[in-house]
Amino acid sequence: MIVPSLSQQDIAVLREDTPGVSQLIHFNNAGTGLALKPVLDAVKQHLDLEAQLGGYEAAAASKPRMDTFYTSLAALIGCKPHSIAYIENATRAWNMAFYGIDFRQGDRIVTGRSEYVSNYLAFLQMKQRKGIEIDIVEDDASGQIDLPALKAAVGKKTRLIALTHIPTFSGLINPAEDVGDIAQAAGVLYLLDACQSAGQIPLNVHEIGCHMLSGTGRKYLRGPRGTGFLYVSDNVLDQLDPPFIDLQSANWTADNTYDLVPHARRFETWERYVAGQIGLGVATTYAIGFGMERIGNRICALAAQLRSELSGQTGVTLHDKGARKGGIVTFALAGETPLQTKARLGGSRINLSVSSASSARIDLPHRELDAVVRASVHAFNTESEIERFVKALASLS
């Protein structure tokens, strides 16, 4: 069944609900998505309630709205609400899963060149602490993780396959489902970093086959900053030990020991950004209302148009890779550094970002790149914005 993209009426509603589009062209959704009015209203409403009632009292009064976060995130990624934990950001969510694994000397982690630098730093720390080894699987000819090489790299000592689904520094969408098949066949833990894919493309953890998945609220879901989530499969709970616990995640027993609470809530802490949790639930429900397949189709189509337009511009070199590409478009302009391009277009109220080698240590230097300009589109962006962006870029060149 072919799922259509969004209608013009849908796009008009998206833009009406996005106040910032009247002020600028926002092509930095891989950094932070432009705020949604319903999310802003929900967060402000709860902050007002805290001011009127007190923080604890407002949280108690808003518990049904807080719980909507769990049901909406579960619907977004195809799992049960009890498998979702609310975490303060994607990095901490990923850390809660990774550092919950009881690595031992000689264990091996298999990853690819698209892995985010923060994740890789955690690998290096675990190598220093426990003596684990890190196996980097090369890309195939298209630029995605090489699946036959990945399968060959997984051995008896492999404890974890860690994959960044959509890296921040190229247009790539890694074949997460195929990686899941390899992990399942080998009986290996599989941790998926979905920081850029949650809200950008459809996700289903059972189709992907991952045991753990981390994501953020602030990017393509367009929720508040300081919000994130973690999915943990019931099948691997006994293989993970939360790196720290409190009275939210565990119960102090009569014999001075403790019992972890059931399911993924054991990875939460009691103190949290309550307004943010409510806001992320609203943002997720909003995305589901339009349909993630339709949103994903729209984002990928806009990015494909942008790549096509840029490929015809003198002095522009595209740096995207992968058999399947998403909403992130990376390029460089001859005679100008990526930072200069970002700054100049910023002067025309066009938001871009720059991905530097420091955040892509195992990818960009391997491709002999110091940095790239990153333009990341969302469903609320328009074809006319792409035309204006390309004209502005051409005037610079």
C-alpha positions as YAML, in Angstrom:
chain: A
units: angstrom
residues:
- id: 1
  name: MET
  ca: [0.00, 0.00, 0.00]
- id: 2
  name: ILE
  ca: [1.37, 3.38, -1.06]
- id: 3
  name: VAL
  ca: [0.97, 6.00, 1.65]
- id: 4
  name: PRO
  ca: [0.58, 9.53, 0.26]
- id: 5
  name: SER
  ca: [2.48, 12.53, 1.51]
- id: 6
  name: LEU
  ca: [0.81, 15.39, 3.33]
- id: 7
  name: SER
  ca: [-1.80, 17.48, 1.52]
- id: 8
  name: GLN
  ca: [-1.47, 21.21, 1.00]
- id: 9
  name: GLN
  ca: [-4.14, 21.68, 3.65]
- id: 10
  name: ASP
  ca: [-2.06, 19.59, 6.08]
- id: 11
  name: ILE
  ca: [1.01, 21.72, 5.37]
- id: 12
  name: ALA
  ca: [-1.02, 24.90, 5.91]
- id: 13
  name: VAL
  ca: [-2.11, 23.57, 9.33]
- id: 14
  name: LEU
  ca: [1.47, 22.63, 10.22]
- id: 15
  name: ARG
  ca: [2.66, 26.13, 9.38]
- id: 16
  name: GLU
  ca: [-0.22, 27.77, 11.23]
- id: 17
  name: ASP
  ca: [0.79, 25.77, 14.30]
- id: 18
  name: THR
  ca: [4.44, 26.80, 13.91]
- id: 19
  name: PRO
  ca: [4.78, 30.50, 14.78]
- id: 20
  name: GLY
  ca: [8.43, 30.74, 13.78]
- id: 21
  name: VAL
  ca: [7.82, 30.17, 10.06]
- id: 22
  name: SER
  ca: [6.62, 33.75, 9.68]
- id: 23
  name: GLN
  ca: [10.02, 35.04, 10.85]
- id: 24
  name: LEU
  ca: [12.58, 32.83, 9.10]
- id: 25
  name: ILE
  ca: [13.42, 29.75, 7.07]
- id: 26
  name: HIS
  ca: [14.29, 27.02, 9.52]
- id: 27
  name: PHE
  ca: [16.53, 24.36, 7.97]
- id: 28
  name: ASN
  ca: [18.02, 23.28, 11.29]
- id: 29
  name: ASN
  ca: [15.47, 20.71, 12.42]
- id: 30
  name: ALA
  ca: [18.22, 18.17, 13.08]
- id: 31
  name: GLY
  ca: [19.35, 20.62, 15.76]
- id: 32
  name: THR
  ca: [15.99, 21.68, 17.15]
- id: 33
  name: GLY
  ca: [12.65, 21.60, 15.42]
- id: 34
  name: LEU
  ca: [10.70, 24.84, 15.40]
- id: 35
  name: ALA
  ca: [8.37, 24.91, 18.41]
- id: 36
  name: LEU
  ca: [4.74, 23.92, 17.99]
- id: 37
  name: LYS
  ca: [2.04, 26.20, 19.35]
- id: 38
  name: PRO
  ca: [0.15, 23.32, 21.03]
- id: 39
  name: VAL
  ca: [3.37, 22.29, 22.77]
- id: 40
  name: LEU
  ca: [4.12, 25.84, 23.86]
- id: 41
  name: ASP
  ca: [0.58, 26.17, 25.19]
- id: 42
  name: ALA
  ca: [0.82, 22.90, 27.13]
- id: 43
  name: VAL
  ca: [4.17, 23.77, 28.71]
- id: 44
  name: LYS
  ca: [3.10, 27.31, 29.61]
- id: 45
  name: GLN
  ca: [-0.17, 26.05, 31.04]
- id: 46
  name: HIS
  ca: [1.61, 23.66, 33.36]
- id: 47
  name: LEU
  ca: [4.17, 26.27, 34.42]
- id: 48
  name: ASP
  ca: [1.28, 28.59, 35.26]
- id: 49
  name: LEU
  ca: [-0.32, 25.77, 37.25]
- id: 50
  name: GLU
  ca: [2.92, 25.26, 39.20]
- id: 51
  name: ALA
  ca: [2.95, 28.96, 40.01]
- id: 52
  name: GLN
  ca: [-0.65, 28.81, 41.22]
- id: 53
  name: LEU
  ca: [-0.66, 25.49, 43.09]
- id: 54
  name: GLY
  ca: [2.97, 24.59, 43.76]
- id: 55
  name: GLY
  ca: [5.14, 22.15, 41.87]
- id: 56
  name: TYR
  ca: [4.16, 18.94, 43.67]
- id: 57
  name: GLU
  ca: [0.49, 19.80, 43.66]
- id: 58
  name: ALA
  ca: [0.53, 20.73, 39.98]
- id: 59
  name: ALA
  ca: [2.21, 17.42, 39.11]
- id: 60
  name: ALA
  ca: [-0.46, 15.49, 41.04]
- id: 61
  name: ALA
  ca: [-3.22, 17.40, 39.28]
- id: 62
  name: SER
  ca: [-1.60, 16.80, 35.89]
- id: 63
  name: LYS
  ca: [-0.87, 13.09, 36.24]
- id: 64
  name: PRO
  ca: [-3.25, 12.06, 33.41]
- id: 65
  name: ARG
  ca: [-1.48, 14.51, 31.08]
- id: 66
  name: MET
  ca: [1.91, 13.22, 32.21]
- id: 67
  name: ASP
  ca: [0.82, 9.64, 31.53]
- id: 68
  name: THR
  ca: [-0.15, 10.59, 27.98]
- id: 69
  name: PHE
  ca: [3.59, 10.78, 27.30]
- id: 70
  name: TYR
  ca: [3.91, 7.00, 27.78]
- id: 71
  name: THR
  ca: [0.95, 6.05, 25.62]
- id: 72
  name: SER
  ca: [1.87, 8.45, 22.81]
- id: 73
  name: LEU
  ca: [5.54, 7.41, 22.69]
- id: 74
  name: ALA
  ca: [4.52, 3.75, 22.75]
- id: 75
  name: ALA
  ca: [2.19, 4.36, 19.81]
- id: 76
  name: LEU
  ca: [4.95, 6.22, 17.96]
- id: 77
  name: ILE
  ca: [7.46, 3.36, 18.09]
- id: 78
  name: GLY
  ca: [5.15, 0.34, 18.29]
- id: 79
  name: CYS
  ca: [5.53, -0.93, 21.85]
- id: 80
  name: LYS
  ca: [3.67, -1.10, 25.17]
- id: 81
  name: PRO
  ca: [3.63, 2.00, 27.41]
- id: 82
  name: HIS
  ca: [5.44, 0.14, 30.20]
- id: 83
  name: SER
  ca: [8.47, -0.24, 27.91]
- id: 84
  name: ILE
  ca: [8.98, 3.55, 27.77]
- id: 85
  name: ALA
  ca: [10.98, 5.63, 30.27]
- id: 86
  name: TYR
  ca: [10.98, 9.42, 30.43]
- id: 87
  name: ILE
  ca: [14.58, 10.69, 30.47]
- id: 88
  name: GLU
  ca: [15.85, 14.26, 30.47]
- id: 89
  name: ASN
  ca: [17.61, 14.02, 27.09]
- id: 90
  name: ALA
  ca: [18.67, 11.56, 24.41]
- id: 91
  name: THR
  ca: [22.27, 11.35, 25.59]
- id: 92
  name: ARG
  ca: [21.23, 10.38, 29.11]
- id: 93
  name: ALA
  ca: [18.66, 7.94, 27.71]
- id: 94
  name: TRP
  ca: [21.35, 6.24, 25.60]
- id: 95
  name: ASN
  ca: [23.72, 6.27, 28.61]
- id: 96
  name: MET
  ca: [21.14, 4.63, 30.87]
- id: 97
  name: ALA
  ca: [20.92, 1.72, 28.45]
- id: 98
  name: PHE
  ca: [24.61, 1.45, 27.59]
- id: 99
  name: TYR
  ca: [25.98, 1.78, 31.12]
- id: 100
  name: GLY
  ca: [23.34, -0.69, 32.30]
- id: 101
  name: ILE
  ca: [25.16, -3.48, 30.46]
- id: 102
  name: ASP
  ca: [27.56, -5.47, 32.66]
- id: 103
  name: PHE
  ca: [30.53, -5.42, 30.30]
- id: 104
  name: ARG
  ca: [33.44, -7.68, 31.10]
- id: 105
  name: GLN
  ca: [37.03, -7.75, 29.89]
- id: 106
  name: GLY
  ca: [37.23, -9.10, 26.37]
- id: 107
  name: ASP
  ca: [33.64, -8.20, 25.42]
- id: 108
  name: ARG
  ca: [33.33, -6.56, 22.03]
- id: 109
  name: ILE
  ca: [31.12, -3.75, 20.77]
- id: 110
  name: VAL
  ca: [30.36, -3.64, 17.05]
- id: 111
  name: THR
  ca: [29.47, -0.28, 15.52]
- id: 112
  name: GLY
  ca: [29.75, 1.65, 12.26]
- id: 113
  name: ARG
  ca: [31.26, 4.86, 10.95]
- id: 114
  name: SER
  ca: [28.02, 6.75, 11.44]
- id: 115
  name: GLU
  ca: [28.14, 6.39, 15.23]
- id: 116
  name: TYR
  ca: [27.76, 9.67, 17.12]
- id: 117
  name: VAL
  ca: [30.89, 10.89, 18.86]
- id: 118
  name: SER
  ca: [29.28, 10.99, 22.34]
- id: 119
  name: ASN
  ca: [28.39, 7.32, 22.00]
- id: 120
  name: TYR
  ca: [31.88, 6.45, 20.85]
- id: 121
  name: LEU
  ca: [33.39, 8.30, 23.81]
- id: 122
  name: ALA
  ca: [31.34, 6.01, 26.05]
- id: 123
  name: PHE
  ca: [32.84, 3.03, 24.21]
- id: 124
  name: LEU
  ca: [36.31, 4.40, 24.86]
- id: 125
  name: GLN
  ca: [35.54, 4.92, 28.53]
- id: 126
  name: MET
  ca: [34.30, 1.33, 28.84]
- id: 127
  name: LYS
  ca: [37.43, 0.14, 27.06]
- id: 128
  name: GLN
  ca: [39.53, 1.97, 29.65]
- id: 129
  name: ARG
  ca: [37.40, 0.78, 32.57]
- id: 130
  name: LYS
  ca: [36.66, -2.83, 31.64]
- id: 131
  name: GLY
  ca: [39.00, -3.75, 28.81]
- id: 132
  name: ILE
  ca: [36.36, -4.18, 26.12]
- id: 133
  name: GLU
  ca: [37.19, -3.98, 22.42]
- id: 134
  name: ILE
  ca: [35.53, -1.86, 19.72]
- id: 135
  name: ASP
  ca: [35.00, -3.17, 16.19]
- id: 136
  name: ILE
  ca: [34.19, -0.57, 13.51]
- id: 137
  name: VAL
  ca: [32.38, -1.95, 10.50]
- id: 138
  name: GLU
  ca: [33.11, -0.07, 7.28]
- id: 139
  name: ASP
  ca: [30.45, 1.41, 5.01]
- id: 140
  name: ASP
  ca: [29.40, -0.33, 1.83]
- id: 141
  name: ALA
  ca: [29.61, 1.31, -1.59]
- id: 142
  name: SER
  ca: [26.45, 3.34, -0.93]
- id: 143
  name: GLY
  ca: [27.73, 4.72, 2.37]
- id: 144
  name: GLN
  ca: [25.50, 2.78, 4.77]
- id: 145
  name: ILE
  ca: [26.82, 0.20, 7.22]
- id: 146
  name: ASP
  ca: [28.09, -2.85, 5.31]
- id: 147
  name: LEU
  ca: [25.68, -5.63, 6.29]
- id: 148
  name: PRO
  ca: [27.81, -8.65, 5.21]
- id: 149
  name: ALA
  ca: [30.80, -7.09, 7.00]
- id: 150
  name: LEU
  ca: [28.65, -6.51, 10.09]
- id: 151
  name: LYS
  ca: [27.51, -10.12, 10.09]
- id: 152
  name: ALA
  ca: [31.11, -11.28, 9.77]
- id: 153
  name: ALA
  ca: [32.23, -8.98, 12.60]
- id: 154
  name: VAL
  ca: [29.78, -10.45, 15.12]
- id: 155
  name: GLY
  ca: [31.46, -13.25, 17.03]
- id: 156
  name: LYS
  ca: [31.34, -15.16, 20.31]
- id: 157
  name: LYS
  ca: [32.77, -12.19, 22.24]
- id: 158
  name: THR
  ca: [30.35, -9.64, 20.77]
- id: 159
  name: ARG
  ca: [28.17, -8.24, 23.54]
- id: 160
  name: LEU
  ca: [26.52, -5.32, 21.77]
- id: 161
  name: ILE
  ca: [25.70, -3.96, 18.34]
- id: 162
  name: ALA
  ca: [25.33, -0.17, 18.61]
- id: 163
  name: LEU
  ca: [23.98, 1.76, 15.64]
- id: 164
  name: THR
  ca: [23.11, 5.39, 14.99]
- id: 165
  name: HIS
  ca: [20.02, 5.19, 12.82]
- id: 166
  name: ILE
  ca: [20.36, 8.59, 11.15]
- id: 167
  name: PRO
  ca: [23.70, 10.36, 11.72]
- id: 168
  name: THR
  ca: [23.78, 14.11, 12.16]
- id: 169
  name: PHE
  ca: [26.41, 14.63, 9.49]
- id: 170
  name: SER
  ca: [25.02, 13.04, 6.31]
- id: 171
  name: GLY
  ca: [21.74, 12.22, 4.60]
- id: 172
  name: LEU
  ca: [22.07, 8.54, 5.48]
- id: 173
  name: ILE
  ca: [19.31, 6.37, 6.93]
- id: 174
  name: ASN
  ca: [20.99, 3.19, 8.11]
- id: 175
  name: PRO
  ca: [19.22, -0.15, 7.48]
- id: 176
  name: ALA
  ca: [18.20, -0.64, 11.11]
- id: 177
  name: GLU
  ca: [15.85, -3.55, 10.40]
- id: 178
  name: ASP
  ca: [18.56, -5.55, 8.61]
- id: 179
  name: VAL
  ca: [20.91, -4.90, 11.51]
- id: 180
  name: GLY
  ca: [18.19, -6.19, 13.82]
- id: 181
  name: ASP
  ca: [18.02, -9.45, 11.88]
- id: 182
  name: ILE
  ca: [21.76, -9.91, 12.35]
- id: 183
  name: ALA
  ca: [21.56, -9.13, 16.08]
- id: 184
  name: GLN
  ca: [18.66, -11.54, 16.57]
- id: 185
  name: ALA
  ca: [20.38, -14.37, 14.70]
- id: 186
  name: ALA
  ca: [23.51, -13.90, 16.82]
- id: 187
  name: GLY
  ca: [21.69, -13.44, 20.13]
- id: 188
  name: VAL
  ca: [23.45, -10.09, 20.68]
- id: 189
  name: LEU
  ca: [22.11, -6.96, 22.40]
- id: 190
  name: TYR
  ca: [21.14, -4.20, 19.96]
- id: 191
  name: LEU
  ca: [21.06, -0.50, 20.97]
- id: 192
  name: LEU
  ca: [19.68, 1.96, 18.42]
- id: 193
  name: ASP
  ca: [20.31, 5.70, 18.65]
- id: 194
  name: ALA
  ca: [17.12, 7.18, 17.17]
- id: 195
  name: CYS
  ca: [17.89, 10.78, 18.13]
- id: 196
  name: GLN
  ca: [17.37, 12.00, 14.54]
- id: 197
  name: SER
  ca: [14.90, 9.37, 13.33]
- id: 198
  name: ALA
  ca: [12.18, 9.76, 16.00]
- id: 199
  name: GLY
  ca: [9.68, 12.12, 14.41]
- id: 200
  name: GLN
  ca: [11.44, 12.10, 11.05]
- id: 201
  name: ILE
  ca: [10.53, 8.62, 9.76]
- id: 202
  name: PRO
  ca: [8.23, 5.83, 10.97]
- id: 203
  name: LEU
  ca: [9.70, 3.63, 13.72]
- id: 204
  name: ASN
  ca: [8.58, 0.23, 14.96]
- id: 205
  name: VAL
  ca: [10.85, -1.43, 17.51]
- id: 206
  name: HIS
  ca: [9.50, -4.90, 16.75]
- id: 207
  name: GLU
  ca: [10.16, -4.53, 13.02]
- id: 208
  name: ILE
  ca: [13.59, -3.04, 13.76]
- id: 209
  name: GLY
  ca: [14.41, -5.77, 16.26]
- id: 210
  name: CYS
  ca: [16.29, -3.51, 18.67]
- id: 211
  name: HIS
  ca: [16.35, -4.22, 22.39]
- id: 212
  name: MET
  ca: [16.94, -0.60, 23.40]
- id: 213
  name: LEU
  ca: [16.17, 2.67, 21.60]
- id: 214
  name: SER
  ca: [16.92, 6.23, 22.71]
- id: 215
  name: GLY
  ca: [15.47, 9.45, 21.40]
- id: 216
  name: THR
  ca: [15.03, 13.17, 22.05]
- id: 217
  name: GLY
  ca: [12.09, 15.53, 22.17]
- id: 218
  name: ARG
  ca: [13.76, 18.63, 20.76]
- id: 219
  name: LYS
  ca: [14.52, 17.59, 17.17]
- id: 220
  name: TYR
  ca: [12.02, 16.15, 14.70]
- id: 221
  name: LEU
  ca: [9.33, 15.53, 17.31]
- id: 222
  name: ARG
  ca: [9.40, 19.28, 18.07]
- id: 223
  name: GLY
  ca: [8.94, 18.79, 21.79]
- id: 224
  name: PRO
  ca: [10.61, 20.86, 24.53]
- id: 225
  name: ARG
  ca: [14.35, 20.91, 25.04]
- id: 226
  name: GLY
  ca: [15.45, 18.91, 28.04]
- id: 227
  name: THR
  ca: [13.20, 15.95, 27.20]
- id: 228
  name: GLY
  ca: [13.96, 12.48, 25.92]
- id: 229
  name: PHE
  ca: [12.89, 8.86, 26.13]
- id: 230
  name: LEU
  ca: [14.22, 5.33, 26.33]
- id: 231
  name: TYR
  ca: [12.64, 2.11, 25.10]
- id: 232
  name: VAL
  ca: [13.77, -1.13, 26.74]
- id: 233
  name: SER
  ca: [12.39, -4.52, 25.71]
- id: 234
  name: ASP
  ca: [11.10, -6.75, 28.50]
- id: 235
  name: ASN
  ca: [13.22, -9.51, 26.95]
- id: 236
  name: VAL
  ca: [16.49, -7.90, 28.08]
- id: 237
  name: LEU
  ca: [15.55, -6.32, 31.41]
- id: 238
  name: ASP
  ca: [17.37, -9.07, 33.28]
- id: 239
  name: GLN
  ca: [20.54, -8.29, 31.29]
- id: 240
  name: LEU
  ca: [20.58, -4.61, 32.28]
- id: 241
  name: ASP
  ca: [21.24, -2.97, 35.63]
- id: 242
  name: PRO
  ca: [20.40, 0.76, 35.81]
- id: 243
  name: PRO
  ca: [23.66, 2.67, 36.38]
- id: 244
  name: PHE
  ca: [21.99, 4.59, 39.19]
- id: 245
  name: ILE
  ca: [18.68, 4.30, 41.02]
- id: 246
  name: ASP
  ca: [16.45, 6.32, 43.33]
- id: 247
  name: LEU
  ca: [13.02, 6.02, 44.90]
- id: 248
  name: GLN
  ca: [11.39, 6.23, 41.47]
- id: 249
  name: SER
  ca: [13.29, 3.28, 40.03]
- id: 250
  name: ALA
  ca: [13.58, 0.99, 43.06]
- id: 251
  name: ASN
  ca: [11.90, 0.07, 46.34]
- id: 252
  name: TRP
  ca: [13.84, -0.29, 49.60]
- id: 253
  name: THR
  ca: [12.92, -3.67, 51.07]
- id: 254
  name: ALA
  ca: [12.57, -4.68, 54.72]
- id: 255
  name: ASP
  ca: [15.87, -6.60, 54.72]
- id: 256
  name: ASN
  ca: [17.86, -3.51, 53.65]
- id: 257
  name: THR
  ca: [18.10, -4.53, 50.02]
- id: 258
  name: TYR
  ca: [16.06, -3.17, 47.12]
- id: 259
  name: ASP
  ca: [13.84, -4.33, 44.28]
- id: 260
  name: LEU
  ca: [13.86, -2.58, 40.93]
- id: 261
  name: VAL
  ca: [10.43, -1.47, 39.76]
- id: 262
  name: PRO
  ca: [8.99, -3.43, 36.84]
- id: 263
  name: HIS
  ca: [9.75, -2.65, 33.23]
- id: 264
  name: ALA
  ca: [11.44, 0.45, 31.79]
- id: 265
  name: ARG
  ca: [10.45, 2.81, 34.62]
- id: 266
  name: ARG
  ca: [13.47, 1.46, 36.52]
- id: 267
  name: PHE
  ca: [15.58, 3.73, 34.28]
- id: 268
  name: GLU
  ca: [13.77, 6.89, 35.39]
- id: 269
  name: THR
  ca: [14.51, 9.26, 38.26]
- id: 270
  name: TRP
  ca: [11.88, 10.84, 40.47]
- id: 271
  name: GLU
  ca: [12.77, 14.49, 39.78]
- id: 272
  name: ARG
  ca: [11.88, 15.55, 36.27]
- id: 273
  name: TYR
  ca: [10.82, 18.41, 34.01]
- id: 274
  name: VAL
  ca: [7.08, 17.81, 34.38]
- id: 275
  name: ALA
  ca: [6.02, 20.51, 31.92]
- id: 276
  name: GLY
  ca: [8.48, 19.03, 29.44]
- id: 277
  name: GLN
  ca: [7.06, 15.53, 29.83]
- id: 278
  name: ILE
  ca: [3.58, 16.89, 29.18]
- id: 279
  name: GLY
  ca: [4.86, 18.89, 26.21]
- id: 280
  name: LEU
  ca: [6.63, 15.90, 24.67]
- id: 281
  name: GLY
  ca: [3.44, 13.88, 24.97]
- id: 282
  name: VAL
  ca: [1.55, 16.63, 23.15]
- id: 283
  name: ALA
  ca: [4.22, 16.85, 20.42]
- id: 284
  name: THR
  ca: [4.18, 13.10, 19.87]
- id: 285
  name: THR
  ca: [0.39, 12.94, 19.73]
- id: 286
  name: TYR
  ca: [0.48, 15.80, 17.23]
- id: 287
  name: ALA
  ca: [2.88, 13.93, 14.93]
- id: 288
  name: ILE
  ca: [0.87, 10.73, 15.15]
- id: 289
  name: GLY
  ca: [-2.25, 12.68, 14.20]
- id: 290
  name: PHE
  ca: [-0.76, 13.52, 10.81]
- id: 291
  name: GLY
  ca: [0.69, 10.02, 10.38]
- id: 292
  name: MET
  ca: [4.40, 9.30, 10.59]
- id: 293
  name: GLU
  ca: [4.51, 7.69, 7.15]
- id: 294
  name: ARG
  ca: [2.98, 10.80, 5.60]
- id: 295
  name: ILE
  ca: [5.30, 13.10, 7.57]
- id: 296
  name: GLY
  ca: [8.31, 10.96, 6.65]
- id: 297
  name: ASN
  ca: [7.36, 10.96, 2.97]
- id: 298
  name: ARG
  ca: [7.06, 14.74, 3.02]
- id: 299
  name: ILE
  ca: [10.42, 15.25, 4.74]
- id: 300
  name: CYS
  ca: [12.27, 12.87, 2.42]
- id: 301
  name: ALA
  ca: [10.66, 14.42, -0.68]
- id: 302
  name: LEU
  ca: [11.66, 17.94, 0.37]
- id: 303
  name: ALA
  ca: [15.22, 16.81, 1.06]
- id: 304
  name: ALA
  ca: [15.39, 15.06, -2.32]
- id: 305
  name: GLN
  ca: [14.28, 18.30, -3.99]
- id: 306
  name: LEU
  ca: [16.89, 20.25, -2.05]
- id: 307
  name: ARG
  ca: [19.66, 17.82, -3.11]
- id: 308
  name: SER
  ca: [18.52, 18.07, -6.71]
- id: 309
  name: GLU
  ca: [18.55, 21.87, -6.63]
- id: 310
  name: LEU
  ca: [21.95, 22.01, -4.94]
- id: 311
  name: SER
  ca: [23.49, 19.53, -7.37]
- id: 312
  name: GLY
  ca: [22.90, 22.02, -10.18]
- id: 313
  name: GLN
  ca: [24.61, 24.92, -8.41]
- id: 314
  name: THR
  ca: [28.12, 25.94, -9.39]
- id: 315
  name: GLY
  ca: [30.63, 25.41, -6.60]
- id: 316
  name: VAL
  ca: [28.34, 23.28, -4.44]
- id: 317
  name: THR
  ca: [29.47, 19.77, -3.48]
- id: 318
  name: LEU
  ca: [27.00, 17.42, -1.84]
- id: 319
  name: HIS
  ca: [28.34, 15.13, 0.88]
- id: 320
  name: ASP
  ca: [25.33, 12.92, 1.59]
- id: 321
  name: LYS
  ca: [25.66, 9.16, 1.49]
- id: 322
  name: GLY
  ca: [23.55, 6.04, 1.84]
- id: 323
  name: ALA
  ca: [21.19, 3.92, -0.24]
- id: 324
  name: ARG
  ca: [18.29, 5.52, 1.62]
- id: 325
  name: LYS
  ca: [18.40, 9.21, 2.48]
- id: 326
  name: GLY
  ca: [16.32, 11.31, 4.85]
- id: 327
  name: GLY
  ca: [15.76, 14.94, 5.72]
- id: 328
  name: ILE
  ca: [19.37, 15.93, 6.42]
- id: 329
  name: VAL
  ca: [21.29, 17.41, 3.49]
- id: 330
  name: THR
  ca: [25.03, 18.10, 3.78]
- id: 331
  name: PHE
  ca: [27.17, 20.10, 1.39]
- id: 332
  name: ALA
  ca: [30.01, 22.60, 1.03]
- id: 333
  name: LEU
  ca: [30.39, 25.76, -1.04]
- id: 334
  name: ALA
  ca: [33.67, 26.36, -2.86]
- id: 335
  name: GLY
  ca: [35.66, 29.34, -1.61]
- id: 336
  name: GLU
  ca: [33.83, 29.51, 1.70]
- id: 337
  name: THR
  ca: [34.07, 27.54, 4.91]
- id: 338
  name: PRO
  ca: [30.89, 25.89, 6.23]
- id: 339
  name: LEU
  ca: [30.89, 28.30, 9.16]
- id: 340
  name: GLN
  ca: [31.02, 31.26, 6.78]
- id: 341
  name: THR
  ca: [28.14, 29.85, 4.73]
- id: 342
  name: LYS
  ca: [26.08, 29.36, 7.88]
- id: 343
  name: ALA
  ca: [26.81, 32.87, 9.10]
- id: 344
  name: ARG
  ca: [26.02, 34.58, 5.81]
- id: 345
  name: LEU
  ca: [22.74, 32.74, 5.28]
- id: 346
  name: GLY
  ca: [21.91, 33.38, 8.91]
- id: 347
  name: GLY
  ca: [22.07, 37.07, 8.03]
- id: 348
  name: SER
  ca: [19.24, 36.38, 5.59]
- id: 349
  name: ARG
  ca: [17.25, 34.68, 8.37]
- id: 350
  name: ILE
  ca: [17.93, 31.18, 7.12]
- id: 351
  name: ASN
  ca: [18.84, 28.76, 9.88]
- id: 352
  name: LEU
  ca: [21.47, 26.14, 9.10]
- id: 353
  name: SER
  ca: [24.01, 24.17, 11.09]
- id: 354
  name: VAL
  ca: [27.57, 22.94, 10.64]
- id: 355
  name: SER
  ca: [28.76, 19.41, 11.34]
- id: 356
  name: SER
  ca: [32.45, 19.40, 12.13]
- id: 357
  name: ALA
  ca: [34.98, 16.60, 12.35]
- id: 358
  name: SER
  ca: [34.98, 16.93, 16.14]
- id: 359
  name: SER
  ca: [31.43, 15.49, 16.23]
- id: 360
  name: ALA
  ca: [32.08, 12.89, 13.53]
- id: 361
  name: ARG
  ca: [35.56, 11.62, 14.31]
- id: 362
  name: ILE
  ca: [35.12, 8.24, 12.64]
- id: 363
  name: ASP
  ca: [33.33, 9.52, 9.55]
- id: 364
  name: LEU
  ca: [34.23, 13.00, 8.26]
- id: 365
  name: PRO
  ca: [38.04, 12.70, 8.66]
- id: 366
  name: HIS
  ca: [37.78, 9.28, 6.97]
- id: 367
  name: ARG
  ca: [36.23, 11.12, 4.01]
- id: 368
  name: GLU
  ca: [38.89, 13.87, 4.26]
- id: 369
  name: LEU
  ca: [36.32, 16.44, 5.36]
- id: 370
  name: ASP
  ca: [36.85, 18.99, 8.13]
- id: 371
  name: ALA
  ca: [33.24, 20.15, 8.22]
- id: 372
  name: VAL
  ca: [30.03, 20.28, 6.17]
- id: 373
  name: VAL
  ca: [27.04, 22.60, 6.06]
- id: 374
  name: ARG
  ca: [23.91, 20.84, 7.29]
- id: 375
  name: ALA
  ca: [20.44, 21.79, 6.05]
- id: 376
  name: SER
  ca: [17.71, 19.71, 7.68]
- id: 377
  name: VAL
  ca: [14.12, 20.10, 6.53]
- id: 378
  name: HIS
  ca: [10.83, 19.23, 8.20]
- id: 379
  name: ALA
  ca: [7.30, 18.65, 6.96]
- id: 380
  name: PHE
  ca: [6.30, 22.27, 7.65]
- id: 381
  name: ASN
  ca: [8.97, 23.55, 5.26]
- id: 382
  name: THR
  ca: [7.92, 24.38, 1.71]
- id: 383
  name: GLU
  ca: [9.17, 24.11, -1.83]
- id: 384
  name: SER
  ca: [9.25, 27.89, -2.07]
- id: 385
  name: GLU
  ca: [11.55, 28.02, 0.97]
- id: 386
  name: ILE
  ca: [13.91, 25.66, -0.81]
- id: 387
  name: GLU
  ca: [13.89, 27.93, -3.87]
- id: 388
  name: ARG
  ca: [14.61, 31.00, -1.72]
- id: 389
  name: PHE
  ca: [17.40, 29.14, 0.07]
- id: 390
  name: VAL
  ca: [19.06, 28.03, -3.18]
- id: 391
  name: LYS
  ca: [18.84, 31.57, -4.60]
- id: 392
  name: ALA
  ca: [20.44, 32.99, -1.46]
- id: 393
  name: LEU
  ca: [23.19, 30.41, -1.64]
- id: 394
  name: ALA
  ca: [23.79, 31.13, -5.33]
- id: 395
  name: SER
  ca: [24.08, 34.85, -4.60]
- id: 396
  name: LEU
  ca: [26.85, 34.05, -2.13]
- id: 397
  name: SER
  ca: [28.75, 31.90, -4.60]
...
